[in-house]
Amino acid sequence: MPSRKALVRRPGPRLAEGLVTHLERTPVDPALALAQWERYVGALRAHGWETVEVEPADECPDGVFVEDTVVMFRNVALVCRSGAPSRRPETAAVAKAVDRLGCPVGRVREPGTLDGGDVLKIGDTVYVGRGGRTNAEGVAQLRAAFEPLGARVVAVPVSRVLHLKSAVTALPDGTVVGYGPLVETPSLFGRFLPVPEEAGAHVVLLGGGKLLMAASAPRSAELFADLGYEPVVVDIGEFEKLEGCVTCLSVRLRHLGT
């Protein structure tokens, strides 16, 4: 049976210096952030995910947002090249980690840029946000890497948020959820469900109908519960100050061993 692993990387000492694009900078408490990160990792483990801690990137303020460094399709890894040059050193240790797990590894090459937070997978459909951190060449290189494996790649314009997955994620049945004012083209998705809070647009599928989501979206959690899902709530408030969400803090590998 395929194993379920999640790559994570603990926040570094320079976390408070992390990039902000669409938010006003507010103070970040590094000690509280570490405690929140530990509870987030604990929630993954409690629901059947083996966590693999990537080597620290203490010189990189945004290193904790490990999702941006690599995109997985089936068991194939595509190491990203961020549109933010300060984030590019984050990828070396992540490339080593996925290689150690036995994944074939490709890389986005210059002049392409791609952040993993711009990639939303629903079955074999791969939506890619085309915006601030991901350019047309990055989308083209992702398409070249994954279409031979059976992916259908769909580019989605992104300008109101940092990443595509800052605006939308998907429920287990494939319904895309998003906060309406931040979603530019909901018609691109087959089924779209608006949620009442910005943080409600971010869910991690834990399996068995369980959704990992932020404590800052209680009305969205109630909506998902009414739909028959089980919200697993964690407080990630310090990371939200840096435009982070529950998806950003891990890379879920569901197809190892296949």
LOLUMZA-245338 format. One line per 3 residues: number of its first residue (from 1); their letters; for each residue x, y, z of N, C-alpha, C, O. Coordinates in steps of 0.1 Angstrom, whole numbers, plus 2048, in hexadecimal, padded with zeros to 3 digits. Last residue first. Example, Ala and Ser with C-alpha at 12.3 -4.5 7.8 and 13.67 -1.06 7.14 Angstrom:
BEGIN
2 = sa = 880:7EA:847:889:7F5:847:881:800:84F:886:80B:850; 884:7C7:84E:87B:7D3:84E:884:7DF:84E:88E:7DF:855
END
This chain:
BEGIN
258 = tgl = 82B:825:7CA:822:821:7BF:82B:821:7B2:825:81D:7A7; 83B:82F:7DE:839:821:7DD:830:81C:7D2:82F:810:7D0; 827:84C:7E4:834:845:7E5:832:836:7E5:828:831:7EB
255 = hrl = 811:85C:7E2:813:851:7D8:820:84B:7D9:825:845:7CF; 80F:872:7F2:805:868:7F4:808:85B:7EB:801:851:7ED; 81D:88A:803:821:880:7F9:818:874:7FB:81A:86C:804
252 = rvs = 819:8AC:809:814:89F:80B:817:896:7FF:815:899:7F4; 82C:8C3:818:82A:8BD:80B:825:8AF:80D:82D:8A7:812; 823:8DF:82E:827:8D1:82B:825:8CE:81D:81E:8D4:815
249 = lct = 81A:8F8:830:823:8F3:83B:827:8E5:839:82E:8DF:841; 806:901:81F:814:905:81D:81E:8FE:825:82A:8FD:821; 7ED:8F9:827:7F3:8F1:81C:802:8F4:81B:80A:8EC:818
246 = vcg = 7E6:90B:83B:7E9:8FE:83F:7F0:8F5:834:7F7:8EC:837; 7F9:929:832:7ED:922:836:7F0:914:838:7FC:910:838; 808:94A:833:809:93C:833:7FB:936:836:7F3:93D:83C
243 = elk = 80C:965:834:805:960:829:806:951:828:804:94C:81D; 816:96B:84D:820:96B:842:819:965:835:820:960:82C; 802:968:85E:807:975:85D:811:976:851:813:982:84D
240 = efe = 7FF:94C:85E:7F6:954:856:7FA:962:854:7F7:969:84A; 812:945:871:815:943:862:80B:94A:859:80F:94F:84E; 804:94B:888:811:952:885:815:950:877:81B:959:871
237 = gid = 7ED:93A:886:7EC:948:885:7F9:950:882:7F9:959:87B; 7E5:920:885:7F1:924:87E:7F2:933:87D:7F7:938:873; 7D5:908:897:7D7:916:897:7E5:919:890:7EF:914:895
234 = vvv = 7C0:8EF:888:7CD:8F3:88E:7CE:902:88D:7C9:909:884; 7A7:8D6:886:7AA:8E5:887:7B8:8E7:88E:7BA:8E1:899; 798:8C3:871:7A3:8C2:87B:7A9:8CF:87B:7B0:8D3:872
231 = pey = 777:8BC:867:782:8C6:868:78B:8C2:874:787:8BF:87F; 769:8A4:855:76D:8A6:863:779:8B0:863:784:8AC:860; 74B:8A7:840:75A:8A5:843:75D:8A8:851:755:8AD:859
228 = gld = 731:8AC:83B:735:89E:83F:743:89C:841:748:890:843; 729:8C5:838:72A:8BD:82C:72E:8AF:82E:72F:8A7:825; 72B:8CF:851:71D:8CD:84C:71D:8C4:840:714:8BE:83D
225 = afl = 747:8D2:851:741:8C8:85A:732:8C5:855:72E:8B9:855; 749:8E8:840:74F:8DB:83C:749:8CF:844:746:8C4:83F; 73D:8FB:850:737:8F8:843:73C:8EA:83F:734:8E2:83A
222 = eas = 74E:8FC:866:740:8F8:868:73A:8F4:85B:732:8EA:85A; 765:906:859:765:8F9:85F:757:8F3:862:755:8E8:860; 75B:91F:853:75E:916:848:75F:908:84D:75A:8FE:847
219 = rpa = 75A:92A:86C:74E:928:864:750:91F:859:746:917:855; 775:92A:874:76B:921:87B:75E:920:873:758:915:874; 791:930:86C:786:92F:863:77B:926:869:777:91B:863
216 = saa = 7A8:92F:87C:7A2:93C:878:796:93C:86F:791:946:86A; 7B2:916:87E:7A8:91A:888:7A2:928:885:798:92B:88B; 7B5:906:85E:7B9:910:868:7AE:913:871:7A2:913:86E
213 = mll = 7B4:8E2:858:7B2:8F0:855:7B5:8F9:861:7B7:8F4:86C; 7B2:8C2:84B:7BA:8CB:854:7B8:8D9:84F:7B9:8DC:843; 797:8AD:849:79D:8B9:843:7A5:8C1:84D:79F:8C6:857
210 = kgg = 78D:88C:843:792:896:84C:79A:8A1:845:7A1:89E:83C; 785:878:832:77C:883:834:781:88D:83E:779:897:841; 79B:866:831:78F:862:839:785:86E:83B:77E:86E:845
207 = gll = 7B5:87F:830:7B0:871:82D:7A3:86F:836:7A2:875:841; 7BD:899:831:7C4:88F:83A:7C0:881:837:7C7:878:83B; 7C1:8B3:81D:7B9:8A6:81E:7C2:89C:825:7CC:897:821
204 = vvh = 7C0:8D3:828:7C9:8C8:825:7C1:8BB:827:7BB:8B9:831; 7B3:8F2:81D:7B1:8E5:823:7BC:8DC:81F:7BF:8DB:813; 7A9:912:81A:7B5:90A:81B:7B2:8FE:823:7B0:8FE:82F
201 = aga = 794:924:81B:798:91F:80E:7A3:915:80F:7A7:90F:804; 792:92E:834:78A:922:831:78D:91C:824:789:911:821; 7A0:945:835:7A7:939:839:79F:92C:837:7A5:922:837
198 = eep = 78B:956:82D:796:954:824:79E:948:828:7A1:940:81F; 769:94A:831:775:950:837:781:94D:82D:782:943:827; 754:93C:825:751:94A:82C:75E:951:831:75D:95C:835
195 = vpl = 758:92F:804:758:92E:812:758:93C:819:75C:945:812; 749:922:7E6:74E:92D:7EE:74E:92B:7FD:744:924:802; 751:907:7D3:74A:90A:7DF:750:916:7E6:75B:915:7EB
192 = frg = 750:8FA:7B2:756:905:7BB:74C:908:7C6:740:90A:7C4; 759:8E3:79A:750:8E6:7A5:756:8F0:7AF:762:8ED:7B3; 76D:8E8:786:760:8E1:784:755:8E4:78E:74A:8E7:78A
189 = fls = 77B:908:781:77A:8FC:789:76D:8F5:787:763:8FC:786; 779:91F:773:783:916:76E:782:908:776:787:8FE:771; 767:92F:781:762:927:776:76C:91D:770:768:914:769
186 = pte = 775:93F:792:770:933:797:76A:92A:78C:769:91E:78E; 78C:953:78E:785:94C:784:780:93F:789:785:934:785; 796:960:7A6:793:968:79A:78B:960:790:782:967:789
183 = vlp = 790:961:7C7:791:958:7BC:78C:95F:7AF:781:963:7AE; 78D:972:7DC:79B:970:7D8:79C:966:7CC:7A7:964:7C7; 772:974:7E2:779:980:7DE:787:97E:7D9:78D:986:7D2
180 = gyg = 76C:958:7EA:767:95E:7DE:76F:96A:7D9:774:96A:7CE; 781:940:7F4:77B:94C:7F9:778:955:7ED:782:95A:7E7; 77A:91E:7EB:782:92A:7EA:77A:935:7F0:76D:935:7F1
177 = vvt = 77D:8FC:7E0:778:906:7EA:781:912:7EA:78D:911:7E8; 773:8E5:7C8:77D:8EF:7CC:776:8F9:7D6:76B:8FD:7D3; 76C:8C3:7CC:767:8D0:7CC:771:8DA:7D0:778:8D8:7DA
174 = gdp = 777:8AA:7CF:77C:8B2:7C4:776:8BF:7C3:77A:8C7:7BA; 771:89C:7E6:769:899:7DA:76D:8A1:7CE:766:8A0:7C4; 783:8A8:7F9:785:89B:7F4:77D:897:7E8:782:88F:7E0
171 = lat = 787:8CB:7EE:782:8C0:7F7:784:8B3:7F1:788:8B1:7E5; 7A2:8E1:7E7:797:8D8:7E2:794:8CE:7ED:79C:8CA:7F5; 7A9:904:7E6:7AE:8F6:7E7:7A2:8EE:7E4:798:8F3:7DE
168 = vas = 7B1:926:7DE:7A9:91A:7DD:7B1:90E:7E1:7BD:90D:7DF; 7C3:93B:7E6:7B5:93E:7E3:7AC:932:7E3:7A1:933:7E6; 7DB:931:7EB:7D7:93B:7F4:7C8:93E:7F2:7C1:943:7FB
165 = klh = 7DF:921:7D5:7DA:91B:7E1:7D8:924:7ED:7D4:920:7F7; 7EB:935:7C4:7DE:92F:7C1:7D7:929:7CD:7CB:92B:7D0; 7FA:94F:7D8:7FA:942:7D1:7EC:93E:7CE:7E2:942:7D4
162 = lvr = 7F3:969:7E1:801:965:7DF:802:959:7D6:809:959:7CC; 7D7:979:7D0:7DD:972:7DB:7EB:96E:7D8:7EF:96F:7CC; 7CF:984:7B9:7CA:98A:7C5:7D0:984:7D2:7CE:989:7DD
159 = svp = 7D9:977:7A3:7DE:984:7A5:7DA:98A:7B3:7E0:994:7B8; 7DA:95D:78D:7DA:960:79B:7E0:96E:79D:7EC:970:798; 7CB:947:775:7D0:954:778:7CF:957:787:7C5:954:78D
156 = vav = 7D5:926:76F:7CB:92F:776:7D1:93C:779:7DB:93D:780; 7D9:90B:759:7DE:917:75F:7D3:920:764:7C8:921:75D; 7D8:8E9:75D:7CF:8F4:75A:7D5:901:761:7D7:901:76D
153 = vra = 7E1:8C9:751:7E6:8D6:758:7DD:8E1:753:7DB:8E3:747; 7DD:8A9:759:7D7:8B3:751:7D9:8C1:758:7D4:8C3:763; 7F4:88E:75A:7EE:89A:760:7E7:8A2:755:7EC:8A2:749
150 = glp = 802:878:751:7F3:877:751:7ED:883:757:7E0:883:759; 81C:87A:74E:818:871:758:809:870:75A:804:869:762; 820:88E:73B:823:880:737:81F:876:741:81E:86A:73E
147 = efa = 819:8A5:74C:80F:8A0:742:813:892:73D:80A:88A:73B; 82F:8AB:75C:824:8A3:762:81A:89E:757:814:894:75A; 843:8BA:74F:847:8AF:758:83C:8A6:75C:83E:89A:75D
144 = arl = 836:8CC:73F:83F:8C2:739:843:8B7:742:845:8AC:73D; 829:8DA:753:821:8D3:749:829:8C8:743:825:8BD:741; 83F:8E6:75F:836:8DD:767:82E:8D4:75E:82D:8C8:760
141 = qav = 847:8F6:74A:850:8EC:74F:848:8E2:757:84B:8D6:757; 831:908:748:835:8FF:73C:83D:8F4:741:83C:8E8:73C; 832:915:760:826:90D:75D:82A:903:752:826:8F7:752
138 = gea = 84A:922:75C:849:918:767:83D:90F:765:83E:903:767; 843:933:747:84D:928:745:84D:91E:750:84F:912:74D; 831:944:754:82D:93B:749:837:930:746:832:925:744
135 = ntr = 838:943:778:837:94A:76B:833:93F:760:832:933:763; 830:94A:799:831:93F:78F:82F:946:781:825:94C:77F; 82C:95F:7A9:837:957:7AC:83A:94C:7A2:844:946:7A1
132 = ggr = 815:96E:79E:821:974:7A3:82D:96C:7A5:838:970:7A2; 808:957:787:808:964:78D:815:968:792:81F:967:78B; 7F6:93C:782:7FF:944:77A:7FE:952:77F:7F4:95A:77D
129 = gvy = 7F1:91E:793:7EF:92D:793:7FA:934:78B:806:932:78E; 7E5:901:785:7F2:909:788:7EF:918:788:7EA:91D:77D; 7D7:8E2:78B:7D4:8F1:789:7E1:8F8:78D:7E7:8F5:798
126 = vtd = 7D5:8C4:77E:7DF:8CC:786:7DC:8DB:782:7DF:8DF:777; 7C3:8A6:780:7C3:8B4:77B:7CC:8BC:784:7CB:8BC:791; 7C1:88E:78B:7CC:88F:781:7CC:89E:77B:7D4:8A0:772
123 = gik = 7B6:899:7A9:7B7:88D:7A1:7C3:88F:798:7CE:892:79C; 7C1:8B7:7AB:7B4:8B1:7AD:7B3:8A5:7A4:7B1:8A6:798; 7D9:8CD:7B7:7D6:8C0:7B0:7C9:8BB:7B5:7C6:8BA:7C0
120 = lvd = 7E6:8EC:7B4:7DB:8E5:7BA:7D8:8D9:7B1:7D5:8DA:7A6; 801:902:7B8:7FD:8F5:7B1:7F2:8EE:7B9:7F4:8EB:7C5; 80D:917:7C4:804:91A:7B9:7FF:90D:7B2:7F8:90E:7A7
117 = ggd = 81D:90D:7D7:811:912:7DC:807:916:7D0:7FC:918:7D3; 835:908:7C9:82C:8FD:7CB:81E:901:7D0:814:8FA:7CE; 83E:91F:7B0:83C:91C:7BE:832:911:7C0:828:911:7BA
114 = ltg = 853:924:795:848:91D:79A:849:91B:7A9:853:917:7AE; 863:931:778:860:932:787:853:92B:78A:84A:92C:783; 87B:92E:75E:86E:92A:764:86E:92D:773:878:92C:77A
111 = per = 892:933:74F:88B:93E:756:87E:93A:75D:877:944:761; 89F:91C:767:89E:929:763:89B:92A:754:8A0:922:74C; 88B:8FE:76E:897:905:76A:894:913:766:889:917:762
108 = vrg = 87F:8E7:785:87B:8F3:77D:888:8FB:77B:890:8FE:784; 888:8C5:785:88A:8D3:78A:885:8DD:780:886:8DB:774; 881:8A4:791:883:8AE:787:884:8BB:78D:882:8BD:799
105 = vpc = 885:884:79F:886:892:7A2:889:89A:795:893:898:78F; 875:867:7AB:87B:86E:79F:87A:87D:7A1:870:882:7A4; 878:85F:7CD:870:866:7C3:879:86A:7B7:884:86F:7B9
102 = glr = 883:854:7E4:882:84C:7D8:87A:852:7CC:877:84B:7C3; 889:863:7F9:87D:85C:7FA:87A:853:7ED:870:84C:7EC; 8A0:871:7F1:8A1:866:7FB:895:85D:7FC:896:851:800
99 = dva = 893:884:7E1:89B:87A:7DB:89D:86E:7E4:89D:862:7E0; 887:893:7F4:87E:88B:7EB:886:881:7E4:881:876:7E1; 89E:89E:800:894:896:808:88C:88D:7FF:889:882:802
96 = kav = 8AB:8AC:7EC:8B2:8A0:7F2:8A8:898:7FA:8A9:88B:7F9; 898:8C0:7E8:89C:8B7:7DD:8A2:8AA:7E3:89F:89F:7DE; 89A:8CD:801:88D:8C6:7FD:890:8BC:7F2:88B:8B1:7F2
93 = aat = 8B3:8D8:800:8B0:8CE:80A:8A4:8C6:807:8A3:8BA:809; 8AE:8EB:7EA:8B9:8E1:7EA:8B6:8D5:7F4:8B7:8CA:7F0; 89B:8FF:7ED:897:8F3:7E6:8A2:8E8:7E8:89E:8DC:7E6
90 = epr = 8A1:917:7F9:899:90E:801:899:900:7FB:896:8F6:801; 8AD:929:7E8:8B6:920:7EF:8AE:916:7F7:8B4:90C:7FD; 896:938:7DE:89C:92E:7D6:8A5:924:7DE:8A6:919:7DA
87 = rsp = 88D:94E:7EB:888:941:7F0:88E:936:7E8:88C:92A:7EC; 896:965:7E0:89B:962:7ED:897:954:7F2:89C:94F:7FB; 888:967:7C7:895:962:7C7:89A:95E:7D5:8A2:955:7D7
84 = ags = 869:95C:7C1:86F:965:7CB:87E:960:7CD:880:955:7D3; 861:949:7B1:861:956:7AB:867:960:7B5:86A:96B:7B1; 874:92B:7B6:86A:935:7BA:86C:942:7B3:877:945:7AE
81 = rcv = 873:90D:7A8:87C:919:7A8:873:925:7AA:86C:92A:7A1; 86E:8EC:7B5:86A:8F9:7B0:875:903:7AF:880:900:7B4; 870:8CB:7AA:875:8D5:7B3:873:8E2:7AD:877:8E5:7A1
78 = lav = 859:8B3:7A7:85F:8BE:79F:863:8C9:7A9:85B:8D0:7AF; 857:890:7AB:859:89D:7B1:85F:8A7:7A7:868:8A4:79F; 840:876:7A9:84B:87E:7A2:84B:88C:7A8:841:892:7AA
75 = nrf = 82C:865:7AF:838:864:7B8:844:86D:7B2:84F:86B:7B6; 812:87C:7A9:815:86E:7AC:822:86D:7B4:823:873:7BF; 824:898:7AA:819:892:7A3:81C:883:7A3:826:87F:79E
72 = mvv = 82E:8B3:7C0:82D:8A5:7BD:822:8A1:7B4:817:8A7:7B5; 844:8CE:7C1:837:8C9:7BD:837:8BA:7BA:840:8B6:7B3; 856:8E2:7D8:855:8D6:7D0:847:8D3:7CD:83E:8D4:7D6
69 = tde = 855:8FA:7E7:862:8F6:7E2:861:8EA:7D8:86A:8E8:7D0; 83E:901:7F4:841:908:7E8:84E:903:7E1:850:907:7D6; 83C:8F1:80B:834:8ED:7FF:838:8F5:7F3:837:8EF:7E8
66 = vfv = 849:8FD:81F:850:8F3:817:849:8EF:80B:84F:8EB:801; 84D:915:830:843:913:826:848:909:81B:849:90D:810; 865:917:83E:85A:90F:844:84F:90C:83A:848:902:83B
63 = gdp = 874:92B:831:877:91C:82E:86C:913:834:86A:908:82F; 874:946:831:868:93F:82D:869:930:82C:860:92A:826; 88E:94E:839:883:951:842:876:949:83E:86E:945:847
60 = ced = 8AA:93B:838:89F:93E:82F:893:941:838:88D:938:83D; 8BD:932:848:8C0:93E:842:8B5:943:839:8B5:94F:834; 8B4:919:850:8B3:924:85A:8B6:932:854:8B1:93C:859
57 = ape = 8A6:901:847:8AB:90C:83E:8AB:919:846:8A4:922:843; 8AA:8DF:852:8A6:8ED:854:8AD:8F6:849:8B7:8F3:844; 8A0:8C3:83E:8AB:8CA:845:8A7:8D9:846:8A1:8DF:83D
54 = vev = 87E:8B7:843:889:8BC:83A:893:8C4:842:890:8CA:84C; 870:89D:853:874:8AA:855:880:8AD:84C:88B:8A7:84C; 854:88C:84B:862:88C:848:867:89A:849:863:8A3:841
51 = tew = 839:87C:85B:840:888:858:84F:886:856:855:87F:85D; 820:867:852:82E:867:857:835:874:852:836:876:846; 7FF:86A:85A:809:86F:851:817:86E:858:819:872:864
48 = gha = 7E9:864:86B:7EE:85A:862:7F9:85E:859:7FD:856:850; 7E1:878:87C:7D7:873:872:7DE:86B:867:7DA:86A:85C; 7F6:87F:88C:7EA:879:892:7E0:873:888:7D8:86B:88C
45 = rla = 806:88C:879:80A:87F:87E:7FE:878:885:7FC:86C:883; 7F8:8A4:876:7FA:89B:86A:7FD:88D:86F:7F8:884:86A; 7F9:8AE:890:7EC:8AB:88A:7EE:8A2:87E:7E6:898:87C
42 = gvy = 814:8B3:893:80E:8A9:89B:800:8A5:896:7FC:899:897; 817:8C8:882:81E:8BC:87E:817:8B0:887:816:8A5:881; 808:8DB:891:804:8D8:883:80A:8CA:87F:803:8C2:87A
39 = rew = 817:8DD:8A8:809:8D7:8A9:804:8D3:89B:7FD:8C9:899; 82E:8E8:89E:82F:8DB:8A4:821:8D4:8A5:820:8C8:8A3; 824:901:895:82A:8F7:88B:82A:8E9:891:826:8DF:88A
36 = qal = 81F:90C:8AE:814:90A:8A4:818:8FF:89A:810:8F7:896; 838:90E:8B8:82E:906:8BF:823:903:8B6:81E:8F7:8B6; 844:920:8A6:849:912:8A7:83F:909:8AE:83D:8FE:8AA
33 = ala = 834:937:8AB:833:930:89D:839:922:89E:833:919:898; 83C:93D:8C4:82E:938:8C2:82D:931:8B5:826:927:8B3; 856:945:8BE:854:93A:8C8:845:934:8C6:843:928:8C6
30 = pdv = 853:95A:8AC:859:94E:8A8:857:942:8B1:855:937:8AC; 839:96E:8A5:83F:969:8B1:846:95B:8AD:83E:951:8AB; 839:98A:88F:838:97B:890:83F:977:89D:84B:97B:89F
27 = ptr = 828:9A9:889:832:9A1:890:82F:992:891:823:98E:893; 81E:9AE:866:81B:9AF:875:825:9A6:87C:82B:99C:876; 81B:9BE:847:824:9B6:850:820:9B9:85F:81E:9C4:863
24 = elh = 7FE:9BA:834:806:9C3:83C:80F:9BA:846:809:9B1:84C; 7FD:9A4:818:7F9:9A8:825:803:9B2:82B:80E:9B4:826; 807:99C:800:7FA:9A1:800:7F5:9A5:80D:7E9:9AA:80F
21 = tvl = 822:995:807:81F:99B:7FA:811:9A3:7FB:810:9AE:7F6; 83E:98E:81B:82F:990:81B:82D:999:80E:834:9A2:80B; 857:977:825:851:980:81B:842:982:81D:83B:978:821
18 = gea = 865:976:846:85F:970:83B:858:97A:832:854:985:836; 870:97D:85E:874:985:853:86E:980:846:871:985:83B; 868:96B:871:861:978:871:865:981:865:85E:98A:862
15 = lrp = 87B:956:86D:86D:955:868:866:962:867:85F:965:85D; 895:951:874:892:95E:86D:883:95E:867:880:966:85E; 897:938:87F:898:944:888:895:951:881:892:95B:888
12 = gpr = 87E:923:86F:88C:927:872:88C:934:87B:881:93A:87D; 867:908:873:86A:916:871:878:91A:876:87C:915:880; 86E:8E8:865:86B:8F0:870:86E:8FF:86D:878:902:865
9 = rvl = 85D:8D9:84A:86A:8DF:84E:867:8E9:859:85E:8F2:858; 851:8BA:83C:84F:8C6:844:85D:8CC:847:867:8C5:846; 840:8A3:827:84C:8AB:82A:849:8B7:832:83F:8BE:82F
6 = akr = 82F:887:82F:82E:895:82E:83B:89C:831:841:89A:83C; 822:868:822:82D:870:828:82A:87F:826:824:883:81C; 814:84A:81F:810:859:820:81B:860:828:81C:85E:834
3 = spm = 81A:82F:809:81B:836:816:817:844:814:817:84A:809; 806:817:7F8:80E:823:7F7:80E:829:805:804:829:80C; 809:7F4:800:800:800:800:809:80C:800:813:80D:808
END
